[in-house]
Amino acid sequence: MVSKQQRIVCFLIILISVWLLVFLTTASISAKQQQQDPFSTQQLLPHQTAILSQQSEASTNISPAPILKDSDLEVELVTEGLKSPTSMAFIGNQGDMLILEKSGEVILFVSENKSKITLLNFTVNDQTERGLLGVAVINNNNDNNMSALHTTAIPALSNNQIITTRENSTNDSTTTTTTTSSSPSTFVFFYLTEASKEDRSHVLGNRIYRFEWNDTDKSLSNGTLILDLPVLPGENHNGGKIIADPENRVIYAVIGDLNRRGMLQNFKNGSLPDDTSVIVRINPDGSPAQGNPFLDVSRTDGNYMNLSKYYAYGIRNSFGLAIDPVTGILWDTENGFNDFDEINIVRPGFNSGWTRVMGPIGRSNITSENDLVNFLDSSSYADPVFSWGSAQGVTDIEFYDSDKLGDDYTNNIFVGDANNGDLYYFEVDEDRSGLRFGQSGLSDDLIANNERQRAEVIFGTGFPSSITDIETGPDGYLYVLTFHPTQGSISRVVPQE
């Protein structure tokens, strides 16, 4: 027979046990919520720096520094507070940089005192992927042939005249005044989605302008429209990356498909070539460069006149062009829809395959290259040298042309992405015709099919937002530009102290 006292003790023991169980369960749930809550401070720091900075004037960027796979290297901040920066280029002899903001501003970053000066402000439409997108620099230090430079892109002007940009223009396009040009020491090229000054929703075109750089007073002048590319229907897939080939004195620029469906997107019965889905290769005056692969085709058939300035086609969209410093061959990155972002070697006449192919042709629904558009046998398809099985929003590609980070990295490739803020690294094989992988899974099919394989090519993680540009600096270090509405930044990879 259990006594009354014993029943009370048993009841108290049960009550205490239940209380302890509830307390521990609640604490566990709370801890898990703190780890998983997408609005916790830990989650906000990488992606919402702007919101945090607005909460306190004294706040600083306390985001964790990016983590590099190579423990002998580290990332240091160069500058921040940029508004949606898209591209950068080194200029002059002091390590200064031109930085583009998507809304149209061209900023000079002065290396000596870390100051930022606005040089130009283009009128652009910056909706979705439009805006001020690309910049390239060509030095004209050795040149007698520059006296032959003419502005064929502006037929109303005589050959020795150029147009000058004025920020207080009121016309739809850039106001122009004619001046006589002598040979400048440096040209700077900009790719932008130009808009009407009265109404930025009125889009004029994707355009490439050439300016002259004065290194003495650090100024840009004599803006000349050299190439007028389409912009509709858009609003995405404008491409916008441009690079200079200083050895051959030409410019490469890429534009995406603008959501069009014609011959350049591999529809055999589609519309004629219309300057979409292509990489153009042009002289500094905008004319087709000598040696372009379709020059003969354009002369033979009047329907294909546009082909004269093309170097490659069949490109969905791209944010990355680079020239191999060893071979002089062009490489690019390309963005898939849901699958197969790519790295390609772009030889003359390259057909990248869109819309029929993304990734290796063996993974597509076509059986041979004969299903693609071929312009009088002057073009050819090639599989990517590497693909991401699922699209990561890959952006710029850079051959690291220095030995300051160690010989192992010299003349090999870095690539950025927009979706993760990750920096990838690839080793070029011995004959410079592909990439070399130590892991059997990647070397078998050249595809990162899962997160484990993607991790094998990641060099750095935790960059504060999308990576939009990568450059080898004149100091030999690797510079990385990240995109954010108010807290865009430039960092550089350097050896550990």
C-alpha positions as CSV (number, residue, x, y, z in Angstrom):
1,M,0.0,0.0,0.0
2,V,1.5,3.3,-1.1
3,S,1.3,6.1,1.4
4,K,0.0,9.6,0.7
5,Q,3.5,11.0,1.2
6,Q,5.0,8.6,-1.4
7,R,2.3,9.6,-3.9
8,I,3.2,13.2,-3.4
9,V,6.9,12.6,-3.9
10,C,6.2,10.6,-7.1
11,F,4.0,13.4,-8.4
12,L,6.7,16.0,-7.8
13,I,9.3,13.8,-9.5
14,I,7.1,13.5,-12.6
15,L,6.3,17.2,-12.7
16,I,10.0,18.1,-12.5
17,S,10.8,15.6,-15.3
18,V,8.2,17.1,-17.6
19,W,9.4,20.6,-16.9
20,L,13.0,19.7,-17.7
21,L,11.9,18.0,-20.9
22,V,9.9,21.0,-22.0
23,F,12.8,23.4,-21.1
24,L,15.4,21.4,-23.0
25,T,13.2,21.0,-26.0
26,T,12.5,24.7,-26.2
27,A,16.1,25.6,-25.8
28,S,17.0,23.2,-28.6
29,I,14.4,24.6,-30.9
30,S,15.6,28.2,-30.2
31,A,19.2,27.3,-30.9
32,K,18.2,25.7,-34.2
33,Q,16.1,28.7,-35.2
34,Q,19.1,31.0,-34.5
35,Q,21.2,28.9,-36.9
36,Q,18.5,28.7,-39.6
37,D,16.8,32.0,-39.4
38,P,17.5,33.7,-42.8
39,F,17.1,37.1,-41.2
40,S,19.6,36.7,-38.4
41,T,22.6,39.0,-38.3
42,Q,24.9,36.1,-39.3
43,Q,22.9,35.6,-42.5
44,L,22.5,39.3,-43.3
45,L,26.2,40.3,-43.2
46,P,27.3,38.9,-46.6
47,H,24.2,40.1,-48.5
48,Q,22.7,43.0,-46.7
49,T,25.7,45.2,-45.8
50,A,23.8,48.3,-47.1
51,I,21.0,47.9,-44.7
52,L,23.3,47.4,-41.7
53,S,25.4,50.5,-42.7
54,Q,22.3,52.7,-42.8
55,Q,21.4,51.8,-39.2
56,S,24.5,53.5,-37.9
57,E,26.7,56.2,-39.4
58,A,29.6,54.8,-37.5
59,S,29.1,51.2,-38.7
60,T,31.9,49.6,-40.7
61,N,32.0,46.6,-43.1
62,I,32.3,43.8,-40.6
63,S,31.5,41.0,-43.1
64,P,33.9,38.1,-42.7
65,A,36.8,38.2,-45.0
66,P,36.7,35.8,-48.0
67,I,38.3,32.4,-47.3
68,L,40.9,31.2,-49.8
69,K,41.9,27.6,-50.3
70,D,45.6,28.6,-50.4
71,S,46.5,29.5,-46.8
72,D,49.6,31.3,-48.0
73,L,47.4,34.0,-49.6
74,E,44.9,36.5,-48.2
75,V,42.4,39.0,-49.3
76,E,42.7,42.7,-48.5
77,L,40.3,45.5,-49.2
78,V,41.3,48.2,-51.7
79,T,38.2,50.4,-51.8
80,E,34.5,50.1,-51.1
81,G,31.3,52.2,-51.2
82,L,30.8,51.7,-54.9
83,K,27.3,51.7,-56.4
84,S,26.6,48.6,-58.5
85,P,30.1,48.4,-60.1
86,T,30.3,46.4,-63.3
87,S,33.8,46.6,-64.6
88,M,37.3,48.1,-63.9
89,A,40.5,48.7,-65.9
90,F,43.9,49.9,-64.9
91,I,45.1,53.0,-66.6
92,G,48.2,55.2,-66.6
93,N,51.5,54.4,-64.9
94,Q,50.5,54.9,-61.2
95,G,48.2,51.9,-60.7
96,D,45.1,54.1,-61.1
97,M,41.8,52.4,-62.1
98,L,38.7,53.3,-64.1
99,I,35.6,51.8,-62.3
100,L,32.2,51.7,-64.0
101,E,29.0,52.0,-62.0
102,K,25.9,50.5,-63.7
103,S,24.0,53.7,-63.5
104,G,26.4,55.4,-65.9
105,E,29.2,56.9,-63.8
106,V,32.9,56.5,-64.7
107,I,35.1,56.8,-61.6
108,L,38.8,57.3,-61.4
109,F,40.3,55.6,-58.4
110,V,43.6,57.3,-57.6
111,S,45.9,54.7,-56.2
112,E,48.2,57.1,-54.4
113,N,45.7,58.6,-52.0
114,K,42.7,56.2,-52.5
115,S,40.5,58.9,-53.7
116,K,37.6,58.5,-56.2
117,I,36.9,61.1,-58.9
118,T,33.9,61.1,-61.3
119,L,35.2,61.6,-64.8
120,L,32.1,60.9,-66.9
121,N,28.4,60.3,-66.4
122,F,26.7,58.5,-69.3
123,T,22.9,58.6,-69.7
124,V,22.0,54.9,-69.6
125,N,19.0,52.7,-69.0
126,D,20.1,50.4,-66.2
127,Q,17.1,48.1,-65.9
128,T,17.9,44.4,-65.3
129,E,21.1,43.7,-67.1
130,R,21.4,47.0,-69.0
131,G,23.7,49.9,-68.0
132,L,27.3,51.0,-68.2
133,L,28.8,47.6,-68.6
134,G,32.3,47.3,-70.0
135,V,35.6,49.1,-70.3
136,A,38.9,48.4,-72.2
137,V,42.2,50.4,-72.7
138,I,44.6,50.4,-75.6
139,N,47.9,52.2,-75.3
140,N,49.1,53.8,-78.6
141,N,52.7,54.3,-77.7
142,N,54.5,52.9,-80.8
143,D,52.5,54.1,-83.6
144,N,52.6,55.5,-87.0
145,N,49.5,53.7,-88.1
146,M,47.3,55.8,-85.8
147,S,47.5,58.6,-88.3
148,A,45.2,56.5,-90.5
149,L,42.6,56.2,-87.8
150,H,39.2,57.5,-89.0
151,T,35.7,57.7,-87.6
152,T,33.8,55.7,-90.2
153,A,31.2,55.0,-87.5
154,I,30.1,58.7,-87.8
155,P,29.5,59.2,-91.5
156,A,28.5,62.8,-91.2
157,L,32.0,63.7,-90.0
158,S,35.1,63.9,-92.1
159,N,37.9,61.4,-91.4
160,N,40.0,63.7,-89.2
161,Q,37.1,64.7,-87.0
162,I,35.7,63.2,-83.8
163,I,32.9,63.9,-81.4
164,T,33.2,65.2,-77.9
165,T,30.9,64.3,-75.0
166,R,29.3,67.1,-72.9
167,E,27.6,66.2,-69.7
168,N,25.0,69.0,-70.0
169,S,23.7,67.7,-73.3
170,T,20.0,67.9,-73.9
171,N,19.7,65.8,-77.1
172,D,18.6,62.2,-77.3
173,S,22.1,61.0,-77.9
174,T,25.4,62.5,-76.8
175,T,25.8,66.1,-77.8
176,T,28.7,66.4,-80.2
177,T,31.2,69.0,-81.3
178,T,33.7,68.4,-84.0
179,T,37.4,68.8,-83.3
180,T,40.6,67.8,-85.1
181,S,42.3,64.8,-83.7
182,S,46.0,64.0,-83.4
183,S,47.2,60.6,-82.3
184,P,46.6,60.2,-78.5
185,S,48.7,58.0,-76.4
186,T,45.8,56.0,-75.0
187,F,42.3,55.1,-76.0
188,V,39.6,54.0,-73.6
189,F,36.5,52.1,-74.8
190,F,33.1,51.9,-73.0
191,Y,30.2,49.6,-73.7
192,L,26.8,51.0,-72.5
193,T,23.1,50.8,-72.9
194,E,22.5,54.5,-73.9
195,A,19.2,56.2,-73.2
196,S,17.5,59.5,-74.0
197,K,18.4,62.3,-71.6
198,E,14.8,63.4,-71.4
199,D,13.5,59.9,-70.7
200,R,15.8,57.1,-69.6
201,S,13.1,54.5,-70.4
202,H,13.6,55.5,-74.1
203,V,16.6,53.2,-75.0
204,L,18.8,54.2,-77.9
205,G,21.0,51.2,-78.2
206,N,23.9,49.1,-76.8
207,R,26.8,51.3,-77.9
208,I,30.6,51.4,-77.8
209,Y,32.3,54.7,-77.4
210,R,36.0,55.5,-77.7
211,F,37.6,58.3,-75.6
212,E,41.1,59.7,-75.4
213,W,43.0,59.6,-72.1
214,N,45.2,62.4,-70.9
215,D,47.5,60.9,-68.2
216,T,48.9,64.3,-67.3
217,D,45.6,65.8,-66.1
218,K,43.8,62.4,-65.7
219,S,40.9,63.2,-68.0
220,L,38.8,61.7,-70.8
221,S,37.8,63.6,-73.9
222,N,36.7,63.4,-77.5
223,G,34.1,60.7,-77.1
224,T,33.3,59.0,-80.4
225,L,30.6,56.5,-81.1
226,I,32.3,53.6,-83.0
227,L,29.7,50.8,-82.8
228,D,25.9,50.8,-82.5
229,L,24.5,47.5,-81.5
230,P,20.8,46.4,-81.0
231,V,19.0,46.6,-77.6
232,L,15.5,45.2,-78.2
233,P,13.6,43.4,-77.1
234,G,15.9,42.9,-74.1
235,E,16.0,43.8,-71.2
236,N,18.5,41.1,-70.4
237,H,21.3,39.3,-72.3
238,N,23.1,42.5,-73.3
239,G,26.6,41.1,-72.7
240,G,28.7,44.1,-72.3
241,K,32.2,42.8,-71.6
242,I,34.9,44.3,-73.8
243,I,38.7,43.7,-73.8
244,A,41.7,44.9,-75.8
245,D,44.2,42.9,-77.7
246,P,47.2,45.2,-77.5
247,E,49.4,43.1,-79.7
248,N,47.0,43.2,-82.7
249,R,45.5,46.5,-81.7
250,V,41.9,45.3,-81.8
251,I,38.9,45.3,-79.5
252,Y,36.7,42.3,-78.6
253,A,33.1,42.9,-77.4
254,V,30.3,40.4,-76.6
255,I,26.5,40.9,-76.8
256,G,24.0,38.2,-75.8
257,D,20.9,37.1,-77.7
258,L,18.6,39.9,-76.4
259,N,15.9,37.1,-76.5
260,R,16.0,36.9,-80.3
261,R,15.7,33.8,-82.3
262,G,17.5,34.0,-85.7
263,M,20.3,32.4,-87.6
264,L,22.9,33.7,-85.0
265,Q,20.9,31.6,-82.4
266,N,21.1,28.5,-84.7
267,F,17.7,28.7,-86.2
268,K,18.4,27.8,-89.8
269,N,15.2,29.5,-91.1
270,G,15.5,32.4,-88.7
271,S,16.2,36.0,-89.4
272,L,19.5,37.1,-91.0
273,P,22.5,38.1,-88.8
274,D,21.5,41.0,-86.7
275,D,24.4,41.7,-84.3
276,T,23.1,39.5,-81.4
277,S,24.7,36.5,-79.8
278,V,28.1,37.4,-81.1
279,I,31.6,38.4,-80.2
280,V,32.7,41.3,-82.4
281,R,36.4,42.0,-83.3
282,I,36.9,45.5,-84.4
283,N,39.6,48.1,-85.0
284,P,39.8,51.2,-82.7
285,D,37.6,53.1,-85.2
286,G,34.9,50.5,-85.2
287,S,35.6,48.9,-88.5
288,P,36.0,45.1,-89.0
289,A,39.5,43.9,-88.0
290,Q,41.7,42.3,-90.6
291,G,41.8,38.5,-90.3
292,N,38.2,38.2,-89.1
293,P,36.8,34.8,-90.0
294,F,33.8,35.9,-92.0
295,L,35.3,38.7,-94.2
296,D,35.1,36.6,-97.4
297,V,31.5,35.5,-96.6
298,S,30.4,39.1,-96.1
299,R,31.9,40.1,-99.4
300,T,30.3,37.2,-101.3
301,D,26.7,37.5,-100.1
302,G,25.1,40.9,-99.4
303,N,22.7,39.2,-96.9
304,Y,25.7,38.5,-94.7
305,M,27.4,41.9,-94.6
306,N,27.1,42.1,-90.8
307,L,29.3,39.0,-90.5
308,S,32.4,41.0,-91.4
309,K,32.9,42.2,-87.8
310,Y,32.0,38.9,-86.1
311,Y,34.5,36.6,-84.5
312,A,32.1,34.1,-82.9
313,Y,28.4,33.6,-82.6
314,G,25.7,31.3,-81.0
315,I,26.3,32.8,-77.5
316,R,23.3,33.1,-75.1
317,N,25.0,35.6,-72.9
318,S,28.5,36.3,-71.5
319,F,30.2,38.5,-68.8
320,G,33.7,37.2,-69.5
321,L,36.4,37.5,-72.2
322,A,40.1,37.0,-71.8
323,I,43.1,36.5,-74.0
324,D,45.7,33.7,-73.2
325,P,49.0,35.7,-72.7
326,V,50.9,32.6,-74.0
327,T,49.0,31.8,-77.2
328,G,47.1,35.0,-77.9
329,I,43.9,32.9,-78.2
330,L,40.5,34.2,-76.9
331,W,38.6,32.4,-74.2
332,D,35.1,33.3,-72.8
333,T,32.6,32.3,-70.2
334,E,29.0,31.8,-71.1
335,N,25.8,31.6,-69.1
336,G,23.3,28.8,-69.5
337,F,19.6,29.0,-68.7
338,N,19.3,26.5,-65.9
339,D,22.1,24.2,-66.9
340,F,25.6,24.4,-68.2
341,D,27.5,27.6,-67.6
342,E,30.6,27.2,-69.8
343,I,34.3,28.1,-70.3
344,N,35.1,28.1,-74.0
345,I,38.2,28.5,-76.2
346,V,37.0,30.9,-78.9
347,R,38.8,30.3,-82.1
348,P,38.0,32.3,-85.3
349,G,34.5,31.4,-86.5
350,F,33.5,29.7,-83.3
351,N,29.8,28.7,-83.0
352,S,29.0,28.2,-79.4
353,G,25.8,26.4,-80.2
354,W,23.0,28.4,-78.5
355,T,20.0,27.7,-78.6
356,R,20.6,24.2,-79.7
357,V,23.5,23.3,-77.4
358,M,24.6,24.4,-73.9
359,G,27.3,22.2,-72.3
360,P,28.8,19.3,-74.3
361,I,26.9,18.5,-77.5
362,G,26.6,14.9,-76.3
363,R,24.3,16.2,-73.5
364,S,22.0,18.0,-76.0
365,N,19.1,16.8,-78.0
366,I,20.9,17.2,-81.3
367,T,23.0,14.5,-82.9
368,S,25.7,16.4,-84.9
369,E,27.1,19.8,-85.8
370,N,25.1,19.7,-89.0
371,D,22.0,20.7,-87.0
372,L,23.7,24.1,-86.3
373,V,23.9,27.1,-88.6
374,N,27.2,27.2,-90.6
375,F,28.0,30.3,-92.7
376,L,29.5,28.9,-95.9
377,D,31.8,26.5,-94.0
378,S,33.5,29.4,-92.2
379,S,32.3,28.4,-88.7
380,S,32.9,25.5,-86.4
381,Y,31.5,24.2,-83.1
382,A,33.6,23.0,-80.2
383,D,32.6,21.6,-76.8
384,P,33.3,23.7,-73.7
385,V,36.6,23.0,-72.0
386,F,34.6,23.1,-68.7
387,S,30.9,23.3,-67.7
388,W,29.0,23.7,-64.5
389,G,26.2,21.2,-64.5
390,S,23.8,23.8,-62.9
391,A,24.1,27.4,-63.8
392,Q,26.1,29.5,-61.3
393,G,25.9,32.8,-63.1
394,V,29.6,32.8,-64.1
395,T,31.0,36.2,-64.8
396,D,34.5,37.3,-65.7
397,I,37.5,35.2,-66.7
398,E,41.1,36.3,-66.1
399,F,44.5,34.8,-67.1
400,Y,46.7,35.7,-64.1
401,D,49.7,37.2,-65.9
402,S,52.1,37.5,-63.0
403,D,54.2,35.4,-60.6
404,K,53.6,37.5,-57.4
405,L,51.2,34.9,-56.0
406,G,53.5,32.0,-56.8
407,D,54.6,30.3,-60.0
408,D,51.8,27.7,-59.8
409,Y,49.2,30.4,-60.6
410,T,51.1,32.1,-63.5
411,N,49.2,32.1,-66.8
412,N,46.3,30.1,-65.3
413,I,42.7,31.0,-65.0
414,F,40.4,32.7,-62.4
415,V,36.7,32.9,-62.9
416,G,34.0,34.6,-60.8
417,D,30.3,34.0,-60.3
418,A,27.2,36.1,-59.5
419,N,25.1,33.6,-57.6
420,N,27.5,32.7,-54.8
421,G,30.3,35.2,-54.6
422,D,32.8,32.4,-55.3
423,L,36.1,32.6,-57.1
424,Y,37.2,29.6,-59.1
425,Y,40.7,28.5,-60.2
426,F,41.7,26.4,-63.2
427,E,45.0,25.1,-64.4
428,V,45.6,25.2,-68.2
429,D,47.0,22.1,-69.7
430,E,50.5,21.9,-71.3
431,D,49.5,22.6,-74.9
432,R,47.0,25.4,-73.8
433,S,44.1,23.6,-75.5
434,G,42.1,22.8,-72.3
435,L,42.2,22.5,-68.6
436,R,43.9,20.0,-66.3
437,F,42.2,18.3,-63.3
438,G,43.6,16.1,-60.7
439,Q,40.2,14.6,-59.8
440,S,39.0,11.8,-62.0
441,G,35.4,12.8,-61.9
442,L,36.1,16.2,-63.4
443,S,38.7,15.0,-65.9
444,D,36.3,12.3,-67.2
445,D,33.5,14.6,-68.5
446,L,34.8,18.2,-67.8
447,I,31.6,18.9,-65.9
448,A,31.0,19.9,-62.2
449,N,28.0,17.7,-61.8
450,N,27.4,18.3,-58.1
451,E,28.4,20.5,-55.2
452,R,31.3,18.3,-54.3
453,Q,32.8,18.6,-57.8
454,R,32.0,22.4,-57.9
455,A,33.9,22.7,-54.6
456,E,37.0,21.1,-56.1
457,V,37.4,24.1,-58.5
458,I,36.6,26.8,-55.9
459,F,39.6,29.0,-55.0
460,G,37.8,31.4,-52.7
461,T,34.4,31.8,-51.0
462,G,32.7,34.5,-49.0
463,F,33.2,37.4,-51.3
464,P,30.6,39.9,-50.1
465,S,28.4,39.6,-53.2
466,S,28.5,38.9,-56.9
467,I,31.9,39.1,-58.6
468,T,31.7,41.2,-61.7
469,D,35.3,41.7,-62.8
470,I,38.8,40.2,-62.2
471,E,42.0,41.8,-63.2
472,T,45.8,41.3,-62.8
473,G,47.1,44.6,-61.4
474,P,50.3,46.3,-62.5
475,D,51.6,45.4,-59.0
476,G,51.2,41.7,-59.9
477,Y,48.3,41.0,-57.5
478,L,44.8,39.7,-58.4
479,Y,42.0,42.3,-58.1
480,V,38.4,41.3,-57.6
481,L,35.4,43.6,-58.1
482,T,32.1,42.8,-56.3
483,F,28.7,44.1,-57.0
484,H,26.3,45.8,-54.5
485,P,23.9,48.7,-54.8
486,T,25.8,50.8,-52.2
487,Q,28.7,48.7,-50.9
488,G,30.4,47.4,-54.0
489,S,34.1,46.8,-53.4
490,I,37.5,46.0,-54.9
491,S,39.7,43.6,-53.1
492,R,43.0,42.1,-54.0
493,V,44.6,38.7,-53.4
494,V,48.1,39.0,-51.9
495,P,50.6,36.8,-50.1
496,Q,50.2,36.5,-46.4
497,E,52.4,38.8,-44.4
